[in-house]
Amino acid sequence: MRRTLPFRHWPALLASLALSLPLGLSVDAAEADQAKDNAMQAALTAARAQEFSRIDQAAIEGHVLEGYVDYHRLLARLPDAPASHVERFIARHDDSPLAGWMRGEAISRYGKAGRFESLREISSGEPHGTQRRCYYYTAMLDTRPQKAAEGGLALWRVGHSQPAACDPLFRELRARGEIGALETWERLTLAWQKGEAGMVGYLGRQLGSSWQPGLDALDRLQQDYAAITQMPTRIGPNGDGTSALYAAAMHGFTRADTEAALEAWRKIGPHLDLGAAARREIEHDLMFYSLVRDVANNRGWVDATLREFQDTDLLELRVRTALAERDWSGVIDWVHRLPDDPRREARWQYWVGRALEQTGNPSGAAEAFRAAAGERSFFGFAAADRLGTPYALNLERVSYNEAYRERIAQWPVVQRTEALIRIGEPGLASSEWYTAAGRADDDKAKALADYAAYRGWHARAVQTTIAAGLWDALDWRFPEAYREDFLHWGNQRGVDPYLLMAIARRESAYNPTVVSPAGARGLMQLMPATARQVSQQLGLDDPGLYGVLKPETNIRLGSRYIEDMIARYSGNRLAATAAYNAGPTRVDRWLKDAPREFDLFVESIPFHETRQYVQAVMAYRVIFESLAQGGETQNVALLTPAERNERYDRSLLARQ
């Protein structure tokens, strides 16, 4: 059945056209501004190439983006430029990402040149990035030695090589006795955990004879983790290296054979003098892998230990284990052990309601469902379905008039963003915008989100709400972007356009040019191979790496792919959405052992990412459809009757 989506707002295109020529701006003035933009574009290109003689300084004087050229001028003078020049630049551009970029570059370049006094002058706390942190703490050695030692030791305690920038810091800390044999041994055991054999050998050669029993123990454990029960209970002088060795050994043993590892731990654990952190790490690992791998013989120890452990992630995993076993009393017990904040989430209140239903307490179940139904989420909507009540959108709407938007248009960040877009620098424009959104108070963030939506900057509108935590601003969080394409290709393929919107929103936050670390591209995050395969099915040419970034092409191919997934699972969108994220092969496997009911199926998805993805997409779909009805949830359903009632097992697989 074909579906149509009503309009909510006037098209963003009209807004864009309205702002393209400000009120009262003559054609001559517009041409003059265009000439200035052209000069700025040329100047920025020259500045990046450090060809400063090519810049027409008079032509860019006073341009809102002049700071970008100044940035490259100052950068070219580092590390020789005085720290006072860097400080003045940072102060002048404090409301722009230029300030942070300049500070970071100055730290790197002053640090590499050994100009540590200058580095200290322009620093504002620990910088991001390992290399810069190493320079920063090296600069602190003479003025704040304790701080330098603490920061340096944090950089040292990793199981992999650090950048060469860290070497002077480590050498000085060795000379001062801050890094000694114990710290070397601790890093060696971390390297062993990571499989860094070369580093293990290098660090081992730096240890004295008193550490040889520890090295011998480690060598034996590399051959057989079970030998841990025969290891010395004190490693190194005064037994100081015991915690590091046993933590590293149990790390590997638990992953290799969880049942045998727990058996060994119960023998040796009570007799070892370990630090509290090491003991907690070991027991956390044992509980986690025992639950994930469903090691039945470990369950008694896990339950007894977990009751005193107070770890939210493990408690949530234990609830999921109880759900998989239909241990409804256990579900209630373990949920009640959660800390207050997670326990009140719709997800866990929903499961308490389901458990109370199963144990014959309908009034208690209704109370739990009511608590869950107040939340805008998959399980909040599922709880509302149990009660037969409307969904809680918790929608907040803020309206701004044209006069106020014209004021916003004069804000420096907006001026710079607009100018960067005009000269073909969308990446820099987004950096400007997101920096402002991250710093904005609630009122300013709302104004920025509204302006972005008004200009048709869909991805910036979404990211503004995320950066500012405007979770109830649904019109901005879930914009009517690319509506005609979603409608057209959804109807062409017989796929719910709201589902397509929800997938795109989850995948890319409506950024049409985003590329994931794995290589997925565009609005619906299609892998190039998938785009090529779907194109062949449709009789189209391969769009290539850049063609697939075009919104219409991306939506067309993505809609066909999700159509295939829906057909594969007999029309079931829950399974199809899981397959869109994790691949159909995995979903086929999960359905062979699935728990039958829809909610238990979703909760049983073993991949955290896919479990969250399915819930988000289905909830987003409800939001999109509700917003298309003016914010009303009447006649909007989380699931179809079939999706609510059918069995989530092998029978869901359509005949191939």
C-alpha positions as CSV (number, residue, x, y, z in Angstrom):
1,M,0.0,0.0,0.0
2,R,1.3,3.4,-0.9
3,R,1.5,6.1,1.8
4,T,1.8,9.8,1.6
5,L,3.3,12.2,4.1
6,P,1.8,15.6,4.8
7,F,3.9,18.8,5.0
8,R,4.8,20.2,8.4
9,H,6.7,23.3,7.4
10,W,7.3,25.4,4.3
11,P,10.1,24.0,2.2
12,A,13.6,24.7,3.4
13,L,14.4,25.9,-0.1
14,L,12.2,29.0,0.3
15,A,14.1,29.8,3.5
16,S,17.4,29.4,1.7
17,L,16.3,31.7,-1.1
18,A,15.0,34.3,1.4
19,L,18.4,34.5,3.1
20,S,20.5,34.4,0.0
21,L,20.0,38.1,-0.6
22,P,19.5,40.0,2.7
23,L,16.7,42.6,3.0
24,G,17.7,45.9,1.6
25,L,20.9,44.6,-0.1
26,S,21.2,46.1,-3.6
27,V,22.5,44.2,-6.6
28,D,25.6,46.3,-6.6
29,A,26.3,45.5,-2.9
30,A,25.7,41.8,-3.5
31,E,28.2,41.9,-6.4
32,A,30.7,43.7,-4.2
33,D,30.3,41.0,-1.5
34,Q,30.7,38.3,-4.1
35,A,34.0,39.9,-5.1
36,K,35.2,39.9,-1.5
37,D,34.2,36.2,-1.1
38,N,36.1,35.4,-4.3
39,A,39.2,37.2,-2.9
40,M,38.8,35.4,0.4
41,Q,38.6,32.0,-1.4
42,A,41.8,32.8,-3.3
43,A,43.5,34.1,-0.2
44,L,42.7,31.0,1.8
45,T,43.9,28.7,-1.0
46,A,47.2,30.7,-1.1
47,A,47.5,30.7,2.7
48,R,47.2,27.0,2.9
49,A,50.0,26.7,0.4
50,Q,52.0,29.3,2.4
51,E,52.1,31.5,-0.7
52,F,51.4,34.6,1.2
53,S,52.7,37.0,-1.4
54,R,49.8,36.0,-3.6
55,I,47.2,37.3,-1.1
56,D,45.5,40.6,-1.9
57,Q,45.4,41.8,1.7
58,A,43.4,44.9,0.9
59,A,40.7,42.8,-0.8
60,I,40.1,40.7,2.3
61,E,40.5,43.5,4.9
62,G,37.6,43.3,7.3
63,H,36.1,40.1,5.8
64,V,34.4,37.9,8.4
65,L,36.8,35.1,7.5
66,E,40.0,37.1,7.7
67,G,41.0,35.1,10.8
68,Y,41.4,32.0,8.7
69,V,44.2,33.6,6.7
70,D,45.7,35.0,9.8
71,Y,45.7,31.4,11.2
72,H,47.9,30.1,8.4
73,R,50.2,33.1,8.6
74,L,50.8,32.5,12.3
75,L,51.1,28.8,11.8
76,A,53.8,29.3,9.3
77,R,55.8,31.3,11.9
78,L,55.7,28.5,14.6
79,P,57.6,27.5,16.6
80,D,59.5,30.8,16.3
81,A,56.6,33.1,16.9
82,P,56.4,34.4,20.5
83,A,53.8,32.9,22.8
84,S,52.3,36.3,23.2
85,H,51.3,36.3,19.5
86,V,49.6,32.9,19.9
87,E,47.8,34.1,23.0
88,R,46.5,37.2,21.2
89,F,45.3,35.1,18.3
90,I,43.5,32.7,20.7
91,A,41.8,35.6,22.6
92,R,40.7,37.3,19.4
93,H,39.1,34.1,18.0
94,D,37.9,32.6,21.2
95,D,34.4,32.0,19.8
96,S,35.7,30.1,16.8
97,P,37.4,26.7,16.4
98,L,40.4,28.6,15.2
99,A,41.4,29.2,18.9
100,G,41.5,25.6,19.8
101,W,43.2,24.6,16.6
102,M,45.9,27.2,17.1
103,R,46.5,26.2,20.7
104,G,46.9,22.5,19.7
105,E,49.3,23.3,16.9
106,A,51.3,25.6,19.1
107,I,51.7,22.9,21.7
108,S,52.9,20.4,19.1
109,R,55.3,22.8,17.5
110,Y,56.7,24.4,20.7
111,G,57.0,20.9,22.2
112,K,58.9,19.5,19.2
113,A,61.3,22.4,19.3
114,G,61.8,22.2,23.0
115,R,60.3,25.6,23.7
116,F,58.7,24.5,26.9
117,E,58.4,28.0,28.5
118,S,56.3,29.1,25.5
119,L,54.3,25.9,25.6
120,R,53.4,26.6,29.3
121,E,52.4,30.1,28.5
122,I,49.8,29.1,25.9
123,S,48.5,25.9,27.6
124,S,45.1,25.7,29.3
125,G,45.2,22.3,30.9
126,E,45.9,18.9,29.6
127,P,45.5,18.8,25.7
128,H,44.0,16.1,23.6
129,G,46.2,13.6,21.8
130,T,49.0,11.5,23.2
131,Q,51.8,13.4,21.5
132,R,50.6,16.8,22.8
133,R,50.1,15.3,26.3
134,C,53.7,14.1,26.3
135,Y,54.9,17.6,25.3
136,Y,52.7,19.2,27.9
137,Y,53.9,17.0,30.8
138,T,57.5,17.4,29.6
139,A,57.0,21.2,29.9
140,M,55.7,20.7,33.5
141,L,58.8,18.8,34.7
142,D,60.6,21.8,36.0
143,T,57.7,23.9,37.3
144,R,55.1,21.3,38.4
145,P,57.1,18.0,38.9
146,Q,54.3,16.2,40.7
147,K,51.8,16.9,38.0
148,A,54.3,15.9,35.4
149,A,55.0,12.6,37.1
150,E,51.3,11.8,37.5
151,G,50.6,12.6,33.8
152,G,53.7,10.9,32.6
153,L,52.9,7.7,34.5
154,A,49.4,7.6,33.0
155,L,51.1,7.8,29.6
156,W,53.6,5.1,30.5
157,R,51.0,2.6,31.8
158,V,49.9,1.2,28.4
159,G,50.7,-2.0,26.7
160,H,51.8,-0.5,23.4
161,S,54.5,1.9,22.1
162,Q,54.0,5.6,22.6
163,P,55.1,8.4,20.1
164,A,58.7,9.5,20.1
165,A,57.5,12.7,21.7
166,C,57.1,10.8,25.0
167,D,60.7,9.6,25.1
168,P,62.2,12.7,26.8
169,L,59.5,12.6,29.4
170,F,60.0,8.9,30.2
171,R,63.8,9.3,30.3
172,E,63.5,12.1,32.8
173,L,61.0,10.3,35.0
174,R,63.4,7.3,35.0
175,A,66.2,9.5,36.0
176,R,64.1,10.9,38.8
177,G,63.0,7.5,40.0
178,E,59.4,8.0,39.2
179,I,59.6,5.2,36.6
180,G,61.4,2.3,38.2
181,A,61.5,-1.5,38.1
182,L,57.9,-1.9,39.3
183,E,56.5,0.5,36.7
184,T,58.5,-1.3,34.0
185,W,57.1,-4.6,35.2
186,E,53.6,-3.3,35.1
187,R,54.0,-2.0,31.6
188,L,55.5,-5.4,30.6
189,T,52.5,-7.3,31.8
190,L,50.2,-4.9,29.9
191,A,52.2,-5.5,26.8
192,W,51.9,-9.2,27.3
193,Q,48.1,-8.8,27.5
194,K,48.2,-7.0,24.1
195,G,50.4,-9.6,22.5
196,E,53.3,-7.1,22.1
197,A,56.1,-9.7,22.3
198,G,58.8,-7.3,21.2
199,M,57.9,-4.8,23.9
200,V,57.8,-7.6,26.5
201,G,61.3,-8.6,25.6
202,Y,62.6,-5.0,25.5
203,L,61.2,-4.2,29.0
204,G,62.2,-7.6,30.4
205,R,65.9,-6.8,29.6
206,Q,65.6,-3.6,31.7
207,L,64.7,-5.6,34.9
208,G,67.1,-6.9,37.4
209,S,67.7,-10.4,38.7
210,S,65.1,-10.0,41.5
211,W,62.4,-10.0,38.8
212,Q,63.6,-13.2,37.1
213,P,61.1,-15.4,38.9
214,G,58.3,-13.2,37.6
215,L,59.7,-13.4,34.0
216,D,60.0,-17.2,34.4
217,A,56.4,-17.4,35.6
218,L,55.2,-15.3,32.7
219,D,57.1,-17.5,30.2
220,R,55.4,-20.6,31.7
221,L,52.0,-18.9,31.6
222,Q,52.4,-18.1,28.0
223,Q,52.5,-21.8,27.3
224,D,49.7,-22.8,29.7
225,Y,47.4,-20.5,31.6
226,A,46.3,-23.3,33.8
227,A,49.8,-23.2,35.4
228,I,48.6,-20.1,37.3
229,T,47.7,-22.3,40.3
230,Q,51.4,-23.2,40.5
231,M,52.9,-19.7,40.3
232,P,54.6,-17.9,43.2
233,T,52.2,-15.9,45.3
234,R,54.7,-13.1,45.6
235,I,56.3,-11.6,42.5
236,G,59.2,-9.0,42.6
237,P,60.7,-7.3,45.6
238,N,58.3,-7.2,48.5
239,G,55.7,-8.9,46.3
240,D,54.9,-5.6,44.6
241,G,54.6,-7.1,41.1
242,T,52.0,-9.8,42.1
243,S,48.9,-7.8,41.2
244,A,50.1,-7.0,37.7
245,L,51.1,-10.6,36.8
246,Y,47.9,-12.2,38.1
247,A,45.7,-9.5,36.5
248,A,47.4,-10.1,33.1
249,A,47.3,-13.9,33.4
250,M,43.7,-14.0,34.4
251,H,42.9,-11.6,31.6
252,G,44.1,-14.1,29.1
253,F,42.9,-17.2,30.9
254,T,39.3,-15.9,31.3
255,R,39.1,-15.3,27.6
256,A,40.6,-18.6,26.7
257,D,38.6,-20.9,29.0
258,T,36.2,-19.1,31.4
259,E,35.1,-22.1,33.3
260,A,38.7,-23.3,34.0
261,A,39.7,-19.7,34.8
262,L,37.1,-19.4,37.5
263,E,38.0,-22.8,39.0
264,A,41.6,-21.7,39.2
265,W,40.6,-18.3,40.6
266,R,38.6,-19.8,43.4
267,K,41.6,-21.8,44.4
268,I,44.2,-19.0,44.4
269,G,42.2,-15.8,44.8
270,P,41.7,-16.0,48.6
271,H,45.5,-16.5,49.1
272,L,46.8,-13.7,46.9
273,D,47.7,-10.3,48.3
274,L,46.3,-8.2,45.4
275,G,45.3,-4.6,45.2
276,A,41.5,-3.9,45.2
277,A,41.6,-2.6,41.6
278,A,43.3,-5.8,40.3
279,R,40.9,-8.1,42.2
280,R,37.9,-6.2,40.9
281,E,39.1,-6.3,37.3
282,I,39.7,-10.0,37.5
283,E,36.3,-10.7,39.0
284,H,34.5,-8.4,36.6
285,D,36.0,-10.2,33.6
286,L,35.0,-13.6,35.1
287,M,31.4,-12.5,35.6
288,F,31.1,-10.9,32.2
289,Y,32.4,-13.8,30.2
290,S,30.6,-16.3,32.4
291,L,27.3,-14.6,31.6
292,V,28.0,-13.9,27.9
293,R,29.1,-17.4,27.3
294,D,26.4,-18.9,29.5
295,V,28.8,-21.0,31.6
296,A,26.3,-22.9,33.7
297,N,28.8,-24.1,36.3
298,N,29.9,-20.6,37.0
299,R,26.4,-19.2,37.6
300,G,26.3,-19.8,41.4
301,W,29.6,-17.9,41.9
302,V,28.5,-15.1,39.6
303,D,25.2,-14.6,41.4
304,A,26.7,-14.6,44.8
305,T,29.6,-12.2,43.8
306,L,27.4,-9.9,41.7
307,R,25.1,-9.2,44.6
308,E,27.9,-7.4,46.3
309,F,29.7,-6.0,43.2
310,Q,27.3,-3.2,42.3
311,D,28.2,-2.9,38.6
312,T,25.4,-1.5,36.4
313,D,26.6,-3.1,33.1
314,L,26.9,-6.5,34.7
315,L,23.6,-6.2,36.5
316,E,21.9,-5.3,33.1
317,L,23.6,-8.3,31.5
318,R,22.3,-10.5,34.4
319,V,18.8,-9.2,33.7
320,R,19.1,-10.1,30.1
321,T,20.3,-13.6,31.1
322,A,17.2,-14.1,33.2
323,L,15.0,-13.0,30.3
324,A,16.7,-15.5,28.0
325,E,15.9,-18.2,30.6
326,R,12.3,-16.9,31.2
327,D,13.3,-16.6,34.9
328,W,10.7,-13.9,35.6
329,S,11.3,-13.8,39.3
330,G,15.0,-13.4,38.6
331,V,14.2,-10.5,36.2
332,I,12.4,-8.6,39.0
333,D,15.1,-9.3,41.5
334,W,18.0,-8.2,39.3
335,V,16.3,-5.1,38.0
336,H,15.6,-4.0,41.6
337,R,19.3,-4.3,42.3
338,L,20.1,-1.8,39.6
339,P,21.1,1.8,40.7
340,D,18.1,4.2,40.7
341,D,18.8,6.0,37.4
342,P,19.1,3.0,35.1
343,R,16.3,1.1,37.0
344,R,13.9,3.9,36.2
345,E,14.5,3.7,32.5
346,A,11.6,2.6,30.3
347,R,13.5,-0.5,29.2
348,W,13.8,-2.0,32.7
349,Q,10.4,-0.8,33.9
350,Y,8.9,-2.5,30.9
351,W,10.6,-5.8,31.7
352,V,9.5,-5.5,35.4
353,G,6.0,-5.1,34.0
354,R,6.3,-8.2,31.8
355,A,7.7,-10.2,34.7
356,L,4.9,-9.2,37.0
357,E,2.4,-10.2,34.4
358,Q,4.0,-13.6,34.1
359,T,4.1,-14.0,37.9
360,G,0.4,-13.2,38.4
361,N,0.5,-9.5,39.5
362,P,-1.4,-7.6,36.9
363,S,-1.9,-4.4,39.0
364,G,1.9,-4.3,39.6
365,A,2.5,-4.9,35.9
366,A,0.3,-2.0,35.0
367,E,2.1,0.3,37.4
368,A,5.4,-0.6,35.9
369,F,4.1,-0.2,32.3
370,R,2.8,3.3,33.2
371,A,6.2,4.2,34.5
372,A,7.8,3.0,31.2
373,A,5.2,4.6,29.0
374,G,6.2,8.1,29.9
375,E,9.4,7.7,28.0
376,R,9.9,8.3,24.3
377,S,11.6,5.1,23.3
378,F,11.1,1.7,21.9
379,F,10.2,0.1,25.2
380,G,8.2,3.2,26.3
381,F,6.1,2.8,23.2
382,A,5.8,-0.9,23.7
383,A,4.6,-0.3,27.3
384,A,2.0,2.2,26.0
385,D,0.8,-0.6,23.7
386,R,0.4,-2.9,26.7
387,L,-1.8,-0.3,28.4
388,G,-3.6,0.8,25.2
389,T,-2.6,4.4,25.8
390,P,-1.2,7.1,23.4
391,Y,2.6,7.3,23.0
392,A,4.4,10.0,25.0
393,L,6.3,12.2,22.5
394,N,7.2,14.8,25.1
395,L,7.4,17.2,22.2
396,E,8.7,20.7,22.9
397,R,8.2,23.4,20.2
398,V,9.7,26.8,20.0
399,S,8.8,29.3,17.4
400,Y,10.9,32.3,16.2
401,N,9.7,35.1,14.0
402,E,11.5,36.6,11.0
403,A,12.8,39.6,12.9
404,Y,14.5,37.4,15.5
405,R,16.0,35.2,12.8
406,E,17.4,38.3,11.2
407,R,19.1,39.1,14.5
408,I,20.5,35.5,14.6
409,A,21.9,36.0,11.1
410,Q,24.1,38.8,12.4
411,W,25.8,36.6,15.1
412,P,29.5,36.2,14.3
413,V,29.3,32.4,14.2
414,V,26.4,32.5,11.8
415,Q,28.2,35.1,9.6
416,R,31.3,32.9,9.4
417,T,29.3,29.8,8.7
418,E,27.4,31.4,5.9
419,A,30.6,32.8,4.4
420,L,32.4,29.5,4.6
421,I,29.5,27.8,2.8
422,R,29.6,30.5,0.1
423,I,33.3,30.0,-0.6
424,G,32.9,26.2,-0.8
425,E,34.2,25.2,2.7
426,P,31.3,23.1,4.2
427,G,33.6,21.2,6.5
428,L,35.0,24.4,8.1
429,A,31.4,25.7,8.2
430,S,30.3,22.7,10.2
431,S,33.3,23.1,12.6
432,E,32.2,26.7,13.3
433,W,28.7,25.7,13.9
434,Y,29.3,22.7,16.1
435,T,31.8,24.6,18.2
436,A,29.2,27.2,18.9
437,A,26.4,24.7,19.5
438,G,28.6,22.8,22.0
439,R,29.2,26.0,24.0
440,A,25.8,27.5,23.7
441,D,23.3,27.8,26.6
442,D,19.8,26.5,26.2
443,D,18.3,29.6,24.6
444,K,21.2,30.2,22.2
445,A,21.3,26.5,21.2
446,K,17.6,26.6,20.3
447,A,18.1,29.7,18.2
448,L,20.9,28.1,16.4
449,A,18.9,24.9,15.8
450,D,16.0,26.9,14.5
451,Y,18.2,28.9,12.2
452,A,19.9,25.7,10.8
453,A,16.5,24.2,10.2
454,Y,15.2,27.4,8.5
455,R,18.3,27.4,6.2
456,G,17.8,23.8,5.3
457,W,21.0,22.7,7.0
458,H,19.5,19.4,8.2
459,A,22.6,17.7,9.5
460,R,23.6,20.9,11.4
461,A,20.1,21.2,12.9
462,V,20.3,17.6,14.2
463,Q,23.8,17.9,15.5
464,T,23.0,21.2,17.3
465,T,20.2,19.4,19.2
466,I,22.7,16.6,20.1
467,A,25.5,18.9,21.2
468,A,23.1,21.0,23.3
469,G,21.0,18.2,24.6
470,L,17.8,19.5,23.2
471,W,16.2,16.0,23.3
472,D,12.6,17.1,23.2
473,A,13.1,19.5,20.2
474,L,11.8,16.9,17.8
475,D,11.1,19.1,14.9
476,W,14.8,19.9,14.8
477,R,16.0,16.5,15.8
478,F,13.9,14.8,13.1
479,P,13.6,17.2,10.3
480,E,11.6,16.7,7.1
481,A,14.7,16.4,5.1
482,Y,14.8,14.9,1.6
483,R,11.1,14.3,2.0
484,E,10.2,14.0,-1.6
485,D,13.0,11.4,-2.3
486,F,11.9,9.3,0.7
487,L,8.3,9.5,-0.3
488,H,9.0,8.7,-4.0
489,W,11.4,5.8,-3.5
490,G,9.4,4.4,-0.6
491,N,6.3,4.3,-2.7
492,Q,8.2,2.9,-5.7
493,R,9.5,0.0,-3.6
494,G,6.5,-0.5,-1.4
495,V,8.5,0.4,1.7
496,D,7.2,2.6,4.5
497,P,8.8,6.1,3.9
498,Y,8.9,6.7,7.6
499,L,11.1,3.6,8.1
500,L,13.5,4.9,5.4
501,M,13.6,8.3,7.2
502,A,14.3,6.5,10.5
503,I,17.1,4.4,9.1
504,A,18.7,7.5,7.5
505,R,18.4,9.5,10.7
506,R,20.0,6.7,12.7
507,E,22.7,6.0,10.2
508,S,23.9,9.5,9.2
509,A,21.9,12.0,11.2
510,Y,21.0,13.3,7.8
511,N,24.5,14.2,6.7
512,P,24.6,13.2,3.0
513,T,28.3,13.2,2.6
514,V,29.4,11.3,5.8
515,V,31.7,8.3,5.4
516,S,32.1,5.8,8.3
517,P,35.4,4.4,9.3
518,A,34.3,1.1,7.7
519,G,33.6,2.9,4.4
520,A,29.8,3.1,4.5
521,R,28.6,6.2,2.7
522,G,25.9,8.8,2.6
523,L,22.5,9.2,4.2
524,M,21.7,5.5,4.5
525,Q,25.3,4.5,4.9
526,L,25.7,2.1,2.0
527,M,28.9,0.1,1.6
528,P,30.3,0.6,-1.9
529,A,29.9,-3.2,-2.6
530,T,26.3,-3.1,-1.5
531,A,25.6,0.0,-3.7
532,R,27.2,-1.7,-6.7
533,Q,25.2,-4.9,-6.1
534,V,21.9,-3.1,-5.7
535,S,22.6,-1.0,-8.8
536,Q,23.1,-4.1,-10.8
537,Q,19.8,-5.5,-9.6
538,L,18.1,-2.3,-10.8
539,G,19.9,-2.3,-14.1
540,L,21.9,0.9,-13.2
541,D,25.5,1.8,-13.5
542,D,27.7,1.5,-10.4
543,P,27.4,5.0,-8.8
544,G,31.0,4.8,-7.5
545,L,32.3,6.2,-4.3
546,Y,31.0,9.7,-5.0
547,G,27.8,9.0,-6.9
548,V,26.5,7.1,-3.9
549,L,26.7,10.2,-1.8
550,K,24.0,11.9,-3.9
551,P,20.9,11.9,-1.6
552,E,18.5,10.7,-4.3
553,T,20.8,7.9,-5.4
554,N,21.6,6.9,-1.9
555,I,17.9,6.8,-0.9
556,R,17.0,4.9,-4.1
557,L,19.6,2.2,-3.5
558,G,19.0,2.0,0.3
559,S,15.2,1.7,-0.2
560,R,15.8,-1.3,-2.5
561,Y,18.2,-2.9,-0.1
562,I,15.8,-2.6,2.9
563,E,13.0,-3.9,0.6
564,D,15.0,-7.0,0.0
565,M,15.6,-7.5,3.8
566,I,11.9,-7.0,4.5
567,A,11.0,-9.6,1.8
568,R,13.6,-12.0,3.3
569,Y,11.9,-11.9,6.7
570,S,8.3,-12.2,5.5
571,G,7.5,-8.5,5.9
572,N,8.9,-8.2,9.4
573,R,10.6,-4.9,9.9
574,L,12.3,-5.7,13.2
575,A,14.3,-8.5,11.6
576,A,14.9,-6.5,8.5
577,T,16.2,-3.6,10.4
578,A,18.5,-5.8,12.4
579,A,19.8,-7.3,9.1
580,Y,20.4,-3.8,7.7
581,N,22.8,-3.1,10.5
582,A,24.4,-6.5,11.2
583,G,23.8,-8.4,7.9
584,P,21.2,-11.0,7.1
585,T,23.5,-14.0,7.8
586,R,23.8,-13.1,11.4
587,V,20.1,-12.5,11.7
588,D,19.3,-15.8,10.1
589,R,21.5,-17.4,12.8
590,W,19.9,-15.5,15.6
591,L,16.4,-16.5,14.5
592,K,17.3,-20.2,14.8
593,D,17.5,-19.8,18.5
594,A,15.3,-16.7,19.1
595,P,12.9,-16.4,22.0
596,R,9.7,-16.2,19.9
597,E,8.1,-13.0,21.3
598,F,9.1,-9.7,19.6
599,D,10.3,-8.0,22.8
600,L,12.4,-10.9,23.8
601,F,13.8,-11.2,20.3
602,V,15.0,-7.6,20.4
603,E,16.5,-8.0,23.9
604,S,18.2,-11.2,22.9
605,I,20.2,-9.7,20.0
606,P,23.7,-10.4,21.0
607,F,25.4,-7.3,19.5
608,H,24.9,-4.2,21.6
609,E,25.1,-2.0,18.6
610,T,22.4,-3.8,16.7
611,R,20.2,-4.2,19.7
612,Q,20.2,-0.4,20.2
613,Y,20.0,0.2,16.5
614,V,16.7,-1.7,16.1
615,Q,15.1,0.0,19.0
616,A,16.2,3.4,17.8
617,V,15.0,3.0,14.2
618,M,11.6,1.7,15.2
619,A,11.2,4.5,17.8
620,Y,12.4,7.1,15.3
621,R,9.8,5.8,12.8
622,V,7.0,6.4,15.3
623,I,8.4,10.0,15.8
624,F,8.5,10.8,12.1
625,E,5.0,9.6,11.5
626,S,3.7,11.4,14.5
627,L,5.4,14.7,13.5
628,A,3.8,14.3,10.1
629,Q,0.5,14.3,11.9
630,G,1.3,17.6,13.7
631,G,2.7,15.8,16.7
632,E,-0.3,13.5,17.3
633,T,0.3,9.8,17.9
634,Q,-3.3,8.7,17.1
635,N,-3.3,5.8,14.6
636,V,0.5,5.6,14.9
637,A,1.8,2.1,15.8
638,L,5.2,0.9,16.9
639,L,4.6,-2.5,15.3
640,T,2.1,-4.1,13.0
641,P,-0.2,-6.8,14.5
642,A,1.9,-9.4,12.7
643,E,5.1,-8.0,14.1
644,R,3.6,-8.0,17.6
645,N,2.2,-11.5,17.5
646,E,4.3,-13.7,15.1
647,R,6.9,-16.1,16.3
648,Y,10.5,-14.9,16.1
649,D,12.1,-18.1,15.0
650,R,13.0,-20.0,11.8
651,S,9.4,-19.7,10.5
652,L,10.1,-15.9,10.0
653,L,12.5,-16.7,7.2
654,A,10.8,-16.5,3.9
655,R,11.4,-19.3,1.5
656,Q,14.4,-18.4,-0.5
